[in-house]
Amino acid sequence: MRVLVVPVTPFEQNCSLVWDERTNEAAVVDPGGDLDRILAAVDEHHLKLQAILLTHAHLDHASGTAELAERLKLPIYGPHVGDAFWIDALPEQARNYGFPPARTFVPDRWLVDGDTVTVGGETFAVLHCPGHTPGHVVYYHAGERLAIVGDVLFAGSIGRTDFPGGDHAALIRSIREKLFALGDDVRFVPGHGPMSTFGRERRDNPFVADQLFDRAAAKG
């Protein structure tokens, strides 16, 4: 399997192209905008787009979804239904942040924890990881030890929880109980910024590192 990050929108959101190297069948994860840039990368690598996958429905991750799905007749998978209200708010989000007009859509398949999605012959496990948004999901490829985590976790930081539906305690649980449990060697593509590993973040991230919770447990 291959993954290619294509930064899009003024927020430099990490849209990802993932594909089966044997067939070039591909999916695009979080097409937040700049569709011409995304499609140029598709053409450059001779990919056959099969689906759109969404981690969550904030503007910079989802605003290009409806147009891309319509243009290429692609199914939309994800996020969890908990983000339905964010999808409904896409036109307002676009106006508020000065983005090009964005349209609402209904995913062909809402995802839940434990689901799988396939891209060619490659399979991703779905983890429901609320906190940044109620319906945020993460895509995990066990064979490649790779996760696409959206805005749950970043290199050296974590997702914001001050938006409607945000929940800081839920976000911490998602990271420590679901993501870190996958293993220290797992690499991840965050929604913004450079890649990292869960082990590095478990050791050094100032918001979720083990030492923070070890101290809290000792005080308790």
C-alpha positions as CSV (number, residue, x, y, z in Angstrom):
1,M,0.0,0.0,0.0
2,R,1.1,3.6,-0.7
3,V,0.1,6.8,0.9
4,L,0.7,10.3,-0.4
5,V,-0.1,13.5,1.6
6,V,-1.5,16.4,-0.5
7,P,-1.8,19.5,1.7
8,V,-5.0,21.5,0.8
9,T,-6.8,24.6,1.8
10,P,-5.3,27.7,3.6
11,F,-5.3,25.5,6.7
12,E,-2.7,23.1,5.1
13,Q,-4.8,20.1,5.8
14,N,-3.2,16.8,5.1
15,C,-5.5,15.2,2.5
16,S,-4.2,11.7,1.8
17,L,-4.3,9.5,-1.2
18,V,-4.0,5.8,-0.3
19,W,-3.8,3.0,-2.9
20,D,-3.2,-0.6,-3.6
21,E,0.1,-0.8,-5.5
22,R,-0.9,-3.9,-7.3
23,T,-4.0,-2.4,-9.0
24,N,-3.6,1.4,-8.4
25,E,-7.1,1.4,-7.0
26,A,-7.2,4.3,-4.6
27,A,-9.2,6.4,-2.1
28,V,-8.9,10.0,-1.1
29,V,-9.1,10.8,2.6
30,D,-10.4,14.2,3.6
31,P,-10.7,16.2,0.4
32,G,-11.1,19.5,2.1
33,G,-10.6,21.6,-1.0
34,D,-8.1,22.3,-3.8
35,L,-9.6,19.5,-5.9
36,D,-7.5,20.3,-8.9
37,R,-4.3,19.7,-6.8
38,I,-5.7,16.4,-5.6
39,L,-6.7,15.3,-9.0
40,A,-3.3,16.3,-10.4
41,A,-1.7,13.9,-8.0
42,V,-4.2,11.2,-8.9
43,D,-3.2,11.6,-12.6
44,E,0.5,11.8,-11.9
45,H,0.4,8.4,-10.1
46,H,-2.1,6.9,-12.6
47,L,-4.6,6.1,-9.8
48,K,-8.1,4.8,-10.1
49,L,-10.2,6.6,-7.5
50,Q,-12.8,4.3,-5.9
51,A,-14.0,6.2,-2.9
52,I,-13.9,9.2,-0.5
53,L,-13.1,8.5,3.1
54,L,-13.7,11.1,5.8
55,T,-12.2,11.3,9.3
56,H,-14.6,14.1,10.4
57,A,-16.7,16.9,8.9
58,H,-14.9,20.1,9.7
59,L,-14.6,22.4,6.8
60,D,-10.9,21.9,5.9
61,H,-11.4,18.1,5.8
62,A,-14.8,17.8,4.1
63,S,-15.7,20.9,2.0
64,G,-14.6,19.4,-1.3
65,T,-16.5,16.1,-0.7
66,A,-19.8,16.8,-2.4
67,E,-18.2,18.3,-5.5
68,L,-15.6,15.5,-5.9
69,A,-18.2,12.8,-5.3
70,E,-20.5,14.3,-7.9
71,R,-17.7,14.9,-10.5
72,L,-16.3,11.3,-10.3
73,K,-19.4,9.4,-9.1
74,L,-17.6,8.3,-6.0
75,P,-19.2,6.8,-2.8
76,I,-18.5,8.6,0.5
77,Y,-17.6,6.5,3.5
78,G,-17.6,8.1,7.0
79,P,-17.5,9.7,9.3
80,H,-19.6,8.5,12.2
81,V,-23.1,9.8,12.3
82,G,-22.2,11.9,15.3
83,D,-20.8,14.4,12.8
84,A,-24.0,14.8,10.8
85,F,-24.6,18.3,12.2
86,W,-21.1,19.4,11.0
87,I,-21.9,18.2,7.5
88,D,-25.2,20.2,7.6
89,A,-23.1,23.2,8.7
90,L,-20.6,23.1,5.9
91,P,-22.1,26.0,3.9
92,E,-22.1,28.2,7.0
93,Q,-18.6,27.1,7.8
94,A,-17.4,28.1,4.3
95,R,-18.9,31.5,4.6
96,N,-17.5,32.1,8.1
97,Y,-14.0,31.2,7.1
98,G,-13.9,32.7,3.6
99,F,-13.7,29.3,1.8
100,P,-15.3,28.7,-1.6
101,P,-18.9,27.6,-1.3
102,A,-19.3,24.1,0.2
103,R,-22.3,21.8,-0.2
104,T,-23.8,19.4,2.2
105,F,-24.0,15.7,1.4
106,V,-25.2,12.4,2.9
107,P,-22.5,9.7,3.2
108,D,-23.2,6.5,1.4
109,R,-22.1,4.7,4.5
110,W,-21.8,6.1,8.1
111,L,-19.0,4.3,9.9
112,V,-18.9,2.8,13.4
113,D,-16.2,1.4,15.6
114,G,-15.1,-2.0,14.3
115,D,-16.0,-1.4,10.7
116,T,-13.6,-2.0,7.9
117,V,-13.2,-0.3,4.5
118,T,-11.3,-1.7,1.6
119,V,-9.3,0.1,-1.1
120,G,-8.5,-2.4,-3.8
121,G,-7.1,-5.3,-1.9
122,E,-6.1,-3.2,1.2
123,T,-8.2,-3.1,4.3
124,F,-8.5,-0.4,6.9
125,A,-10.0,-0.9,10.4
126,V,-12.2,1.9,11.6
127,L,-11.8,3.3,15.1
128,H,-14.4,5.7,16.4
129,C,-12.3,8.3,18.3
130,P,-14.6,11.1,19.5
131,G,-13.3,14.2,21.3
132,H,-12.3,16.7,18.5
133,T,-15.7,16.0,17.0
134,P,-18.4,13.5,18.2
135,G,-18.2,11.5,14.9
136,H,-14.4,11.5,14.3
137,V,-13.0,8.2,13.0
138,V,-9.5,6.9,12.4
139,Y,-8.4,4.6,9.7
140,Y,-5.8,1.9,10.6
141,H,-3.9,-0.4,8.2
142,A,-2.5,-3.2,10.4
143,G,-0.2,-4.6,7.7
144,E,1.5,-1.3,7.2
145,R,1.3,-0.3,10.8
146,L,-0.1,3.0,9.7
147,A,-3.0,5.1,10.9
148,I,-4.7,8.2,9.4
149,V,-5.9,10.0,12.4
150,G,-7.4,13.3,11.2
151,D,-7.4,15.9,14.0
152,V,-7.3,13.6,17.0
153,L,-3.5,13.7,17.4
154,F,-0.6,15.7,16.0
155,A,3.2,15.5,16.4
156,G,3.6,17.3,19.7
157,S,-0.1,18.3,20.2
158,I,-3.7,17.1,20.2
159,G,-6.9,18.2,18.5
160,R,-8.9,21.2,19.7
161,T,-12.0,20.5,21.8
162,D,-13.5,24.0,22.0
163,F,-15.8,23.6,18.9
164,P,-19.4,22.5,19.3
165,G,-19.5,18.8,20.3
166,G,-15.9,18.8,21.4
167,D,-15.0,16.8,24.6
168,H,-11.5,17.0,26.0
169,A,-11.9,14.0,28.3
170,A,-13.2,11.9,25.4
171,L,-10.3,13.0,23.2
172,I,-7.7,11.9,25.8
173,R,-9.5,8.5,26.1
174,S,-9.5,8.1,22.3
175,I,-5.8,8.7,22.1
176,R,-4.6,6.8,25.1
177,E,-7.0,3.8,25.1
178,K,-7.5,3.4,21.3
179,L,-4.6,4.8,19.4
180,F,-1.7,4.1,21.8
181,A,-3.0,0.6,22.2
182,L,-2.2,-0.1,18.6
183,G,1.5,-0.1,19.4
184,D,4.4,2.3,19.7
185,D,5.7,1.5,16.2
186,V,2.6,2.6,14.4
187,R,3.2,5.6,12.2
188,F,0.4,8.1,11.7
189,V,-0.7,10.8,9.3
190,P,-2.2,13.7,11.2
191,G,-4.6,16.2,9.8
192,H,-2.0,18.9,9.9
193,G,1.8,18.9,10.2
194,P,4.4,16.1,10.0
195,M,3.9,12.4,10.6
196,S,5.0,10.8,13.8
197,T,4.6,7.5,15.7
198,F,2.4,6.7,18.6
199,G,5.4,5.7,20.6
200,R,7.0,9.1,20.2
201,E,3.8,10.9,21.2
202,R,3.3,8.5,24.2
203,R,6.8,9.5,25.3
204,D,7.1,13.2,24.5
205,N,3.7,14.7,23.7
206,P,3.0,17.3,26.4
207,F,-0.7,16.6,26.4
208,V,-0.9,12.8,26.4
209,A,2.6,11.5,27.4
210,D,2.7,8.6,29.9
211,Q,4.6,10.6,32.5
212,L,1.6,13.0,32.9
213,F,-0.7,10.2,33.7
214,D,1.8,8.4,35.9
215,R,2.2,11.5,38.0
216,A,-1.6,11.9,38.2
217,A,-2.0,8.3,39.3
218,A,0.7,8.7,42.0
219,K,-1.1,11.8,43.4
220,G,-4.4,9.9,43.3
